[in-house]
Amino acid sequence: MGAVHDDTSELKDEDLVSQTLLGNHEAYGFLVLKYSKAVRSVCLARLGNAQDLDDLVQDCFVRAWNGLKRLKEHSHYSHYLRRIARNICIDQLRKRGQEQLSLDEIELDPTDNSPAPGEAAVEEDDRLPRLRQAVGGLPEALREAIFMFYFENLSLKQMSEQLEITEASVSQRLGRARQRMRERLDKGSRKR
């Protein structure tokens, strides 16, 4: 690994994992740099404004490091890491006494100034809380699809691999989720 790389996306996960397992700690540092933002996004999408976000992200990478020897396909490190992040979030929700995620307190990453999924770049009014409520009211499988696609920015192919279903099934879940959200949002806007 020797030289420091400015662009960690050029480095292949399987090479970095193999180097890490051979004792090269710098290689794991590259994995942390490469996936820190993705892990933050997973945690923010699932937990909202987590006061201990940095601790959760660090915990995710520590757990991934500790279990790295058990990872059979080194090229699947990103799937492995995202699964750990999701499990950490589930554990955190249980500690809070929440079985299901309430999206009322979700904050997008403060370093990201882009609008929320489905939101136009206009003054914030009550649309964002309604959007959060619509997502929060979805069944787990549909909510998972929304999180993965909009918050984790995964492609249909990546979602298919992680959920172990076909891309067509992923597309159907996203379609159903969008339709249910539209219905909830339409219902909410008629009440106003």
C-alpha positions as CSV (number, residue, x, y, z in Angstrom):
1,M,0.0,0.0,0.0
2,G,3.0,2.3,0.7
3,A,1.9,5.6,-0.9
4,V,-1.1,7.4,0.4
5,H,-4.0,7.6,-2.1
6,D,-6.1,10.7,-2.5
7,D,-9.0,8.7,-4.1
8,T,-9.8,5.6,-2.1
9,S,-12.5,4.6,-4.6
10,E,-9.8,3.3,-6.9
11,L,-8.7,0.7,-4.4
12,K,-10.4,-2.6,-4.6
13,D,-12.1,-3.9,-1.4
14,E,-10.8,-7.4,-1.9
15,D,-7.2,-6.1,-2.1
16,L,-7.7,-3.9,1.0
17,V,-9.3,-6.7,3.0
18,S,-6.5,-9.2,2.0
19,Q,-3.8,-6.7,3.0
20,T,-5.6,-5.9,6.3
21,L,-5.7,-9.6,7.1
22,L,-2.0,-9.8,6.4
23,G,-1.4,-7.2,9.0
24,N,-1.4,-4.0,7.0
25,H,-3.3,-1.5,9.2
26,E,-3.0,1.2,6.6
27,A,-5.1,-0.9,4.3
28,Y,-7.9,-0.9,6.8
29,G,-7.6,2.8,7.2
30,F,-8.3,3.1,3.5
31,L,-11.5,1.0,4.0
32,V,-12.5,3.3,6.8
33,L,-11.9,6.4,4.6
34,K,-13.8,4.8,1.7
35,Y,-16.9,3.9,3.6
36,S,-17.2,6.4,6.5
37,K,-19.7,8.5,4.7
38,A,-21.8,5.5,3.7
39,V,-21.9,4.2,7.3
40,R,-22.8,7.7,8.6
41,S,-25.7,7.8,6.1
42,V,-27.0,4.4,7.2
43,C,-27.0,5.5,10.8
44,L,-28.5,8.9,10.1
45,A,-31.3,7.4,8.0
46,R,-32.2,4.8,10.6
47,L,-31.7,6.8,13.8
48,G,-32.2,10.4,12.9
49,N,-30.2,12.9,14.9
50,A,-28.0,10.4,16.8
51,Q,-26.1,12.4,19.4
52,D,-23.6,9.6,19.5
53,L,-23.3,9.2,15.7
54,D,-19.5,9.2,15.7
55,D,-19.4,6.5,18.4
56,L,-21.8,4.4,16.3
57,V,-19.7,4.8,13.2
58,Q,-16.6,3.9,15.1
59,D,-18.3,0.9,16.7
60,C,-19.3,-0.3,13.2
61,F,-15.7,-0.3,11.9
62,V,-14.4,-2.0,15.1
63,R,-17.0,-4.8,14.7
64,A,-16.1,-5.1,11.0
65,W,-12.4,-5.3,11.9
66,N,-13.1,-8.0,14.6
67,G,-15.1,-10.1,12.3
68,L,-13.0,-9.6,9.1
69,K,-11.5,-13.1,9.3
70,R,-15.0,-14.6,8.9
71,L,-15.7,-12.6,5.7
72,K,-15.6,-15.3,2.9
73,E,-15.9,-13.0,-0.1
74,H,-13.5,-10.1,0.4
75,S,-15.1,-8.2,-2.5
76,H,-18.4,-8.1,-0.4
77,Y,-16.9,-5.9,2.3
78,S,-19.3,-3.0,1.6
79,H,-22.3,-5.4,2.0
80,Y,-20.8,-6.8,5.2
81,L,-20.2,-3.3,6.6
82,R,-23.7,-2.0,5.8
83,R,-25.2,-5.1,7.5
84,I,-23.2,-4.4,10.6
85,A,-24.3,-0.7,10.5
86,R,-27.9,-1.7,10.2
87,N,-27.6,-4.2,13.1
88,I,-25.9,-1.5,15.3
89,C,-28.8,0.8,14.5
90,I,-31.3,-1.9,15.5
91,D,-29.4,-2.4,18.7
92,Q,-29.5,1.3,19.4
93,L,-33.2,1.5,18.8
94,R,-33.8,-1.3,21.2
95,K,-31.7,0.5,23.8
96,R,-33.9,3.5,23.3
97,G,-37.0,1.3,23.7
98,Q,-38.1,1.8,20.2
99,E,-39.2,-1.2,18.2
100,Q,-40.0,0.7,15.1
101,L,-38.1,3.7,13.8
102,S,-39.8,7.1,14.1
103,L,-38.5,9.4,11.4
104,D,-39.7,12.6,13.1
105,E,-36.2,13.4,14.2
106,I,-34.2,12.5,11.1
107,E,-31.6,15.0,10.1
108,L,-29.8,14.7,6.9
109,D,-26.0,14.8,7.1
110,P,-25.2,18.4,8.0
111,T,-22.3,18.3,5.5
112,D,-24.8,17.6,2.7
113,N,-26.9,20.6,1.6
114,S,-29.0,18.7,-0.9
115,P,-32.7,18.4,-0.3
116,A,-34.3,15.3,1.1
117,P,-35.4,12.6,-1.2
118,G,-38.6,13.8,-2.9
119,E,-38.1,17.3,-1.7
120,A,-37.6,20.3,-3.9
121,A,-34.9,22.8,-3.0
122,V,-37.3,25.4,-1.6
123,E,-38.0,26.9,1.8
124,E,-38.8,24.1,4.3
125,D,-42.4,24.0,5.3
126,D,-44.3,21.0,6.7
127,R,-43.5,18.7,3.7
128,L,-40.4,17.2,5.3
129,P,-42.2,16.1,8.5
130,R,-45.0,14.6,6.3
131,L,-42.4,12.8,4.2
132,R,-40.7,11.4,7.2
133,Q,-44.1,10.2,8.6
134,A,-44.9,8.6,5.3
135,V,-41.7,6.7,5.2
136,G,-42.0,5.7,8.9
137,G,-45.4,4.3,8.3
138,L,-44.2,1.8,5.6
139,P,-43.9,-1.9,6.4
140,E,-40.2,-2.9,7.2
141,A,-39.5,-4.4,3.8
142,L,-40.6,-1.3,1.9
143,R,-39.0,1.1,4.4
144,E,-35.7,-0.9,4.0
145,A,-35.9,-0.4,0.2
146,I,-36.4,3.4,0.6
147,F,-33.5,3.6,3.1
148,M,-31.2,1.7,0.8
149,F,-32.1,3.5,-2.4
150,Y,-32.4,7.1,-1.2
151,F,-30.3,7.3,1.9
152,E,-27.6,4.8,1.3
153,N,-27.6,5.5,-2.5
154,L,-27.4,1.9,-3.5
155,S,-28.2,0.8,-7.0
156,L,-30.9,-1.8,-7.7
157,K,-28.1,-4.4,-8.4
158,Q,-26.5,-3.6,-5.0
159,M,-29.8,-3.8,-3.2
160,S,-30.6,-7.1,-5.0
161,E,-27.4,-8.6,-3.8
162,Q,-27.8,-7.4,-0.2
163,L,-31.5,-8.3,0.1
164,E,-30.9,-11.6,-1.8
165,I,-33.8,-11.0,-4.1
166,T,-34.0,-10.2,-7.8
167,E,-33.6,-6.7,-9.2
168,A,-37.2,-7.0,-10.4
169,S,-38.3,-7.6,-6.9
170,V,-36.3,-4.7,-5.6
171,S,-37.9,-2.5,-8.3
172,Q,-41.4,-3.7,-7.3
173,R,-40.7,-2.9,-3.6
174,L,-39.5,0.6,-4.5
175,G,-42.6,1.1,-6.6
176,R,-45.0,-0.1,-3.9
177,A,-43.2,2.1,-1.3
178,R,-43.4,5.2,-3.5
179,Q,-47.1,4.5,-4.2
180,R,-47.9,4.1,-0.5
181,M,-46.0,7.2,0.3
182,R,-47.8,9.1,-2.4
183,E,-51.2,7.9,-1.0
184,R,-50.2,8.9,2.5
185,L,-48.9,12.3,1.4
186,D,-52.0,13.0,-0.8
187,K,-54.2,12.0,2.2
188,G,-52.3,14.3,4.5
189,S,-52.4,17.3,2.0
190,R,-56.2,16.9,1.7
191,K,-56.6,17.2,5.4
192,R,-55.0,20.6,5.4
